[in-house]
Amino acid sequence: MAYRNGFTLFGRRRSKSFPESVWTLIGHLLGTAAIFVTLFGIAWGLSWLLAGLDSLHSFPPEILAIITRIEIWLIYGDAAVCGLVLLIGTVRFCIELIEVRNHA
C-alpha cells in the first residue's frame, strides 16, 4: 500500500527487505527494554529511598499504605507502557512483512 514517493499509510518509507524489518523489530525490543529498565529503576529507587526514610522516622500506617500502593501502580504502569510499545512494534513488523511479501 505505497503512496506518493514510496511512503506508506503510516508516513514512513516501506522497508525494502526482510532483514530491515527484523532490525526494526530488534530496535523496538531494545527500546522496550530501555523503557522498562528506566521506569523500573525509578520505582525501585523511590522504594529504596522511602524505606530508608521510614527506618529513620516511621511513617504512619495510612501513609505507608498509600506509598506502597503508589509503588505497585508504578510497576503496573511500567508493564503497561512496555506492553504497548512491544505490541506496536510487533504490529509494525507484521505490516512490514506483509508489504515486503506483497511487493516481492
N, C-alpha and C positions, 0 to 999 in steps of 0.2 A: 504494500500500500504506500508507494512512494508519491510524494507530491513535488512541488517545484524545487529544482536544484538538488534533488536526491534526499530531501528531508522527509521524515515520516510524520505520522499523526502527532507524535509527541514532541516535534520540533527538533529532533536530533538527527544526525546522519545515520542512515541504515548501516549496520555492520556489514563489512564485505565478506567475512568468513566466520566459520565456526570458532576458530581459536580466539578471535577478537571478542566474540560473545562470551567465551569461557573466561577471558581475562576481565571482562566487565563484571561477571558474576563473582569472581575472586575479589575484585575491588569492593563490591558490596559486602561480601563476607568480612573482609578486613575492616571496612568502615563500621559494620555492626559490632565487631569485636571491640573496636576502639570506643564506640559509644557506650557499650556495656561496661567496659573496664573503667571508663571515666566516671559514669554515674554511680557505679557500684563503689568505686573508691571514695567518692564524695559522701555517700551514705555511710560507708564504713568509718571514714574519718570523723564524721559528725557523731556517730555512735561511740567511738573511742573517746572523743572529747567530752561528750556528755557523761559517759561512765566515769571519767576522771573527775569531772566537776561534782558528780554525785558522791564520789568517795571522799572528797574534801568537805562537802556540806550536803547532806542528804536532801533530795527533793521531796516535797510532799507526794504521797502516793498518787493523787489525782494527776499532778504534773508529770510524774514518771510514766503513768499510763498513757498520757497524751503523747509524750516524747516517743515512747515505744511504738505507738500506733503510727506516728509520722514516719519513723524509720522503716516500718514494714511497708507502708504505702510508697515510700521512695523506691524500695526494691521492686514492688509490683509495677510502678511506673516505668522503671528501668527495663523490666522484662517486656512490658507492652510496647515501648518505643523500639526496642531491639527486634521484637517480633514483627512489627510493622515495617521496619527497614528491610528485614530479611524477606518478608512477603513481597514487598515492592520489587526488590532485586530479583527474586525468583520469577515474578510475573514478567518483568522486562526481559529476562533471559529467555523465557519461553516464547515471548513475542518475537525476539530477535531470531530465535531458532526457526520459527515458522516463516519469518521473512526471508531468511537465508535459504530455507528449503524451497520456498515458492519461486525464488528468483534464480535458482541454480539451473 
